Amino acid sequence: MGRDLKGTIALFTTLLLAGALASQQSNPPEKPAPTAKSDSISGKQLYAAHCETCHGAGGKGGGPSASQLKVPPPDLTQITKKNKGVFPTMHVSEVIDGEFETPAHGSREMPVWGPVFRSLAHGRADSALVRINNLVQYIESLQQK
Protein backbone atom coordinates (compact mmCIF):
# COMPACT_ATOMS: atom_id res chain seq x y z
CA MET A 1 0.00 0.00 0.00
CA GLY A 2 1.17 3.45 -0.75
CA ARG A 3 1.77 6.12 1.81
CA ASP A 4 -1.23 8.13 0.57
CA LEU A 5 -3.59 5.18 0.89
CA LYS A 6 -2.41 4.41 4.45
CA GLY A 7 -2.84 8.08 5.36
CA THR A 8 -6.33 8.11 3.86
CA ILE A 9 -7.33 4.98 5.80
CA ALA A 10 -5.91 6.42 9.02
CA LEU A 11 -7.75 9.72 8.45
CA PHE A 12 -10.98 7.87 7.63
CA THR A 13 -10.67 5.71 10.78
CA THR A 14 -9.98 8.79 12.91
CA LEU A 15 -13.03 10.56 11.47
CA LEU A 16 -15.22 7.49 12.15
CA LEU A 17 -14.05 7.29 15.75
CA ALA A 18 -14.49 11.04 16.25
CA GLY A 19 -18.00 10.83 14.80
CA ALA A 20 -18.90 7.93 17.07
CA LEU A 21 -17.62 9.79 20.13
CA ALA A 22 -19.48 12.97 19.16
CA SER A 23 -22.65 10.98 18.63
CA GLN A 24 -22.40 9.48 22.12
CA GLN A 25 -21.86 12.91 23.65
CA SER A 26 -24.72 14.61 21.80
CA ASN A 27 -27.18 11.75 22.49
CA PRO A 28 -27.28 11.20 26.24
CA PRO A 29 -28.05 7.68 27.38
CA GLU A 30 -31.71 6.78 27.70
CA LYS A 31 -33.33 7.53 31.02
CA PRO A 32 -33.85 4.49 33.18
CA ALA A 33 -37.38 3.22 33.52
CA PRO A 34 -39.29 5.08 36.22
CA THR A 35 -39.14 3.50 39.63
CA ALA A 36 -42.24 2.11 41.25
CA LYS A 37 -42.34 5.09 43.60
CA SER A 38 -42.17 7.76 40.90
CA ASP A 39 -44.84 6.31 38.65
CA SER A 40 -47.22 5.43 41.45
CA ILE A 41 -50.37 7.26 42.33
CA SER A 42 -51.24 8.62 45.75
CA GLY A 43 -53.39 6.67 48.17
CA LYS A 44 -55.92 9.49 48.22
CA GLN A 45 -56.22 9.40 44.41
CA LEU A 46 -56.55 5.62 44.42
CA TYR A 47 -59.22 5.80 47.10
CA ALA A 48 -61.18 8.41 45.14
CA ALA A 49 -60.98 6.33 41.96
CA HIS A 50 -61.66 2.86 43.38
CA CYS A 51 -63.22 3.03 46.85
CA GLU A 52 -65.13 6.26 47.34
CA THR A 53 -68.15 5.20 45.31
CA CYS A 54 -69.04 2.61 47.97
CA HIS A 55 -67.19 3.67 51.11
CA GLY A 56 -67.83 7.41 50.70
CA ALA A 57 -65.43 10.34 50.66
CA GLY A 58 -64.74 10.06 54.38
CA GLY A 59 -64.62 6.26 54.46
CA LYS A 60 -67.75 5.84 56.59
CA GLY A 61 -69.58 3.67 54.06
CA GLY A 62 -72.15 6.06 52.60
CA GLY A 63 -70.89 6.38 49.04
CA PRO A 64 -73.27 6.92 46.11
CA SER A 65 -73.29 3.21 45.19
CA ALA A 66 -73.63 1.89 48.76
CA SER A 67 -77.42 1.60 48.63
CA GLN A 68 -77.21 -0.74 45.63
CA LEU A 69 -75.14 -3.34 47.48
CA LYS A 70 -76.61 -6.37 49.28
CA VAL A 71 -74.31 -5.77 52.25
CA PRO A 72 -73.51 -2.18 53.21
CA PRO A 73 -69.82 -1.34 52.85
CA PRO A 74 -68.06 -1.14 56.21
CA ASP A 75 -67.01 2.06 57.89
CA LEU A 76 -63.30 2.15 57.10
CA THR A 77 -62.66 4.72 59.82
CA GLN A 78 -63.33 2.08 62.49
CA ILE A 79 -60.80 -0.60 61.45
CA THR A 80 -58.27 0.27 64.15
CA LYS A 81 -60.96 0.57 66.82
CA LYS A 82 -62.39 -2.85 65.91
CA ASN A 83 -58.87 -4.32 66.04
CA LYS A 84 -58.11 -3.30 69.66
CA GLY A 85 -56.31 -0.09 68.70
CA VAL A 86 -53.96 -1.62 66.12
CA PHE A 87 -54.32 -0.99 62.41
CA PRO A 88 -54.00 -4.41 60.68
CA THR A 89 -51.87 -3.29 57.75
CA MET A 90 -51.26 -6.78 56.32
CA HIS A 91 -54.91 -7.80 56.54
CA VAL A 92 -56.09 -4.59 54.85
CA SER A 93 -53.47 -5.12 52.12
CA GLU A 94 -54.71 -8.66 51.57
CA VAL A 95 -58.34 -7.57 51.38
CA ILE A 96 -57.50 -4.89 48.80
CA ASP A 97 -55.29 -7.26 46.80
CA GLY A 98 -57.94 -9.99 46.94
CA GLU A 99 -55.50 -12.75 46.08
CA PHE A 100 -55.65 -14.24 49.58
CA GLU A 101 -59.42 -14.35 49.96
CA THR A 102 -60.72 -17.59 51.41
CA PRO A 103 -63.83 -18.90 49.59
CA ALA A 104 -65.09 -20.49 52.84
CA HIS A 105 -65.67 -16.98 54.19
CA GLY A 106 -68.42 -16.42 51.64
CA SER A 107 -68.63 -14.27 48.56
CA ARG A 108 -67.33 -10.77 48.54
CA GLU A 109 -68.93 -7.81 46.92
CA MET A 110 -65.81 -5.66 47.05
CA PRO A 111 -63.86 -5.85 43.80
CA VAL A 112 -60.47 -7.50 43.83
CA TRP A 113 -58.06 -4.63 43.15
CA GLY A 114 -54.76 -6.53 43.04
CA PRO A 115 -55.17 -7.73 39.43
CA VAL A 116 -56.42 -4.28 38.40
CA PHE A 117 -53.39 -2.58 39.94
CA ARG A 118 -51.04 -5.13 38.36
CA SER A 119 -52.67 -4.44 35.00
CA LEU A 120 -52.23 -0.70 35.48
CA ALA A 121 -48.60 -1.35 36.40
CA HIS A 122 -48.05 -3.11 33.06
CA GLY A 123 -46.84 -6.30 34.73
CA ARG A 124 -44.51 -4.62 37.22
CA ALA A 125 -45.59 -6.25 40.47
CA ASP A 126 -43.53 -3.80 42.52
CA SER A 127 -45.53 -0.90 41.10
CA ALA A 128 -48.82 -2.64 41.91
CA LEU A 129 -47.57 -3.25 45.43
CA VAL A 130 -46.75 0.45 45.79
CA ARG A 131 -50.33 1.28 44.79
CA ILE A 132 -51.73 -1.16 47.35
CA ASN A 133 -49.40 0.17 50.05
CA ASN A 134 -50.31 3.78 49.24
CA LEU A 135 -54.00 2.92 49.46
CA VAL A 136 -53.51 1.09 52.78
CA GLN A 137 -51.62 4.08 54.20
CA TYR A 138 -54.43 6.39 53.13
CA ILE A 139 -57.07 4.16 54.75
CA GLU A 140 -54.94 4.13 57.90
CA SER A 141 -54.96 7.94 57.82
CA LEU A 142 -58.79 7.85 57.90
CA GLN A 143 -58.88 6.03 61.25
CA GLN A 144 -60.75 7.74 64.07
CA LYS A 145 -58.58 8.29 67.09
C-alpha positions as CSV (number, residue, x, y, z in Angstrom):
1,M,0.0,0.0,0.0
2,G,1.2,3.5,-0.8
3,R,1.8,6.1,1.8
4,D,-1.2,8.1,0.6
5,L,-3.6,5.2,0.9
6,K,-2.4,4.4,4.4
7,G,-2.8,8.1,5.4
8,T,-6.3,8.1,3.9
9,I,-7.3,5.0,5.8
10,A,-5.9,6.4,9.0
11,L,-7.7,9.7,8.4
12,F,-11.0,7.9,7.6
13,T,-10.7,5.7,10.8
14,T,-10.0,8.8,12.9
15,L,-13.0,10.6,11.5
16,L,-15.2,7.5,12.1
17,L,-14.0,7.3,15.8
18,A,-14.5,11.0,16.3
19,G,-18.0,10.8,14.8
20,A,-18.9,7.9,17.1
21,L,-17.6,9.8,20.1
22,A,-19.5,13.0,19.2
23,S,-22.6,11.0,18.6
24,Q,-22.4,9.5,22.1
25,Q,-21.9,12.9,23.6
26,S,-24.7,14.6,21.8
27,N,-27.2,11.8,22.5
28,P,-27.3,11.2,26.2
29,P,-28.1,7.7,27.4
30,E,-31.7,6.8,27.7
31,K,-33.3,7.5,31.0
32,P,-33.8,4.5,33.2
33,A,-37.4,3.2,33.5
34,P,-39.3,5.1,36.2
35,T,-39.1,3.5,39.6
36,A,-42.2,2.1,41.3
37,K,-42.3,5.1,43.6
38,S,-42.2,7.8,40.9
39,D,-44.8,6.3,38.6
40,S,-47.2,5.4,41.4
41,I,-50.4,7.3,42.3
42,S,-51.2,8.6,45.8
43,G,-53.4,6.7,48.2
44,K,-55.9,9.5,48.2
45,Q,-56.2,9.4,44.4
46,L,-56.6,5.6,44.4
47,Y,-59.2,5.8,47.1
48,A,-61.2,8.4,45.1
49,A,-61.0,6.3,42.0
50,H,-61.7,2.9,43.4
51,C,-63.2,3.0,46.9
52,E,-65.1,6.3,47.3
53,T,-68.2,5.2,45.3
54,C,-69.0,2.6,48.0
55,H,-67.2,3.7,51.1
56,G,-67.8,7.4,50.7
57,A,-65.4,10.3,50.7
58,G,-64.7,10.1,54.4
59,G,-64.6,6.3,54.5
60,K,-67.7,5.8,56.6
61,G,-69.6,3.7,54.1
62,G,-72.1,6.1,52.6
63,G,-70.9,6.4,49.0
64,P,-73.3,6.9,46.1
65,S,-73.3,3.2,45.2
66,A,-73.6,1.9,48.8
67,S,-77.4,1.6,48.6
68,Q,-77.2,-0.7,45.6
69,L,-75.1,-3.3,47.5
70,K,-76.6,-6.4,49.3
71,V,-74.3,-5.8,52.2
72,P,-73.5,-2.2,53.2
73,P,-69.8,-1.3,52.9
74,P,-68.1,-1.1,56.2
75,D,-67.0,2.1,57.9
76,L,-63.3,2.1,57.1
77,T,-62.7,4.7,59.8
78,Q,-63.3,2.1,62.5
79,I,-60.8,-0.6,61.4
80,T,-58.3,0.3,64.2
81,K,-61.0,0.6,66.8
82,K,-62.4,-2.9,65.9
83,N,-58.9,-4.3,66.0
84,K,-58.1,-3.3,69.7
85,G,-56.3,-0.1,68.7
86,V,-54.0,-1.6,66.1
87,F,-54.3,-1.0,62.4
88,P,-54.0,-4.4,60.7
89,T,-51.9,-3.3,57.7
90,M,-51.3,-6.8,56.3
91,H,-54.9,-7.8,56.5
92,V,-56.1,-4.6,54.9
93,S,-53.5,-5.1,52.1
94,E,-54.7,-8.7,51.6
95,V,-58.3,-7.6,51.4
96,I,-57.5,-4.9,48.8
97,D,-55.3,-7.3,46.8
98,G,-57.9,-10.0,46.9
99,E,-55.5,-12.7,46.1
100,F,-55.6,-14.2,49.6
101,E,-59.4,-14.4,50.0
102,T,-60.7,-17.6,51.4
103,P,-63.8,-18.9,49.6
104,A,-65.1,-20.5,52.8
105,H,-65.7,-17.0,54.2
106,G,-68.4,-16.4,51.6
107,S,-68.6,-14.3,48.6
108,R,-67.3,-10.8,48.5
109,E,-68.9,-7.8,46.9
110,M,-65.8,-5.7,47.1
111,P,-63.9,-5.8,43.8
112,V,-60.5,-7.5,43.8
113,W,-58.1,-4.6,43.1
114,G,-54.8,-6.5,43.0
115,P,-55.2,-7.7,39.4
116,V,-56.4,-4.3,38.4
117,F,-53.4,-2.6,39.9
118,R,-51.0,-5.1,38.4
119,S,-52.7,-4.4,35.0
120,L,-52.2,-0.7,35.5
121,A,-48.6,-1.3,36.4
122,H,-48.0,-3.1,33.1
123,G,-46.8,-6.3,34.7
124,R,-44.5,-4.6,37.2
125,A,-45.6,-6.3,40.5
126,D,-43.5,-3.8,42.5
127,S,-45.5,-0.9,41.1
128,A,-48.8,-2.6,41.9
129,L,-47.6,-3.2,45.4
130,V,-46.8,0.5,45.8
131,R,-50.3,1.3,44.8
132,I,-51.7,-1.2,47.4
133,N,-49.4,0.2,50.0
134,N,-50.3,3.8,49.2
135,L,-54.0,2.9,49.5
136,V,-53.5,1.1,52.8
137,Q,-51.6,4.1,54.2
138,Y,-54.4,6.4,53.1
139,I,-57.1,4.2,54.8
140,E,-54.9,4.1,57.9
141,S,-55.0,7.9,57.8
142,L,-58.8,7.9,57.9
143,Q,-58.9,6.0,61.2
144,Q,-60.7,7.7,64.1
145,K,-58.6,8.3,67.1
